[in-house]
Amino acid sequence: MDSALFVFKLIVLVFSVVVHEISHGFVAQRLGDPTAQRAGRLTLNPIPHIDLFGSVILPLIMYFSNTGVLFGWAKPVPVDPRYFKHRDRDMAYVSAAGPLSNLTLAAVFAVFFRALPYFSTGATALALQNFFIIIVMTNIQLAIFNLVPIPPLDGSGVLLALLPRAANGIREMLERYGIFFLLAFLFLGMSIIAPVIEFLARLFLGV
């Protein structure tokens, strides 16, 4: 990956994870929780959202390792479920908001990708299409990865909200050992979500 492409991918990644986190905070605010707003996290300014390791160090490690893949995260937006009227349901809405925001971004830029040939052709149009592909793929990958139902990923918030109280043992196990399940998934289970990512990429981009 050349340096110019890395910088573009990093900008796309940072913007996408910022939108992801803002979406959590915005939905929480709509449901009565002002925590994210009070913390100054409902802003597109990336600086309050930057996580030193997830937003800077990890992408640099992946770049210099020549993995060809770029991944990272922002600081989680603070959410206080004590403000919610329906705690489990509202936490599910907040959790789902991040991945849905990324799928929305992917859909918007997929429209740009599909529409561009009708307005422009040539090398410039081809370069723009390649940029749109990067944006779409980055956001699809973020959305699907975060929907995996393992704490602390967003999918766990949706899953825990759907579990009946009788399944408290499963809740406690996921919350206590989630980080170990996540590490195991990162090393052994990424191939599980790869077909989903590929399917959505073809659906959105038509290629």
Residue, then its C-alpha position, 0 to 999 in steps of 0.5 A: m500500500d503506497s503512502a498516499l493510498f494509506v493516508f486516504k484509507l486512514i482518513v476514510l477509517v477515522f471519519s467512518v468510526v467517528v460517524h459510528e460513535i456519534s450515531h451511538g451518542f445521538v440515539a442515546q440523546r434522543l432516548g433521554d441520555p445527555t452524557a455524550q453531549r455533555a462530554g462533547r462527543l456529538t461532533l464530527n471533529p475527530i480529535p475528541h474521538i481519537d483513540l491513540f492505539g485504535s485510531v493511530i498506532l494499530p493502523l500504522i502497525m498494519y501499514f508497516s506490516n504490509t497486511g493490505v488491510l486497515f482497521g481501527w476504532a475510536k473511543p467509545v461514546p459514553v452512554d448511561p443507561r440509567y436515563f433510559k425508560h426501557r433500559d434493554r430495548d433502548m440499549a439495543y437501539v443505541s448499539a444498533a445505531g453505529p453499524l446502521s450508520n456505517l451501512t448508510l454511509a456505504a449505501v450513499f457512496a455506493v449510489f455515487f459509485r453507480a451513478l458516476p459513469y452516467f456523468s463522467t468517464g475517463a481516468t478521473a472518473l475511474a479514480l473517483q470510483n476506486f475511492f468510492i469503493i474504498i469508502v463502501m468497503t470500509n463501512i461494510q466491514l466496520a458494520i458487519f464486524n461490529l454486529v458480531p454478538i460478542p462484548p464489547l462489540d455492538g452486536s452484543g448490545v442487541l443480543l443481550a437486549l433480546l435475551p430473556r432474564a432467564a438467560n442471565g447466566i449467558r449474559e454474565m458469561l458474555e460480559r465476563y469473558g467477552i474479551f477472550f471470545l473476541l480475541a478468539f474470533l479475531f484469530l479464528g472466526m473472521s472467515i465467518i463474516a467474510p461471505v457476508i461482507e462480500f455479499l453486501a459489497r456485491l449488492f451495494l456496488g453491483v460488481 
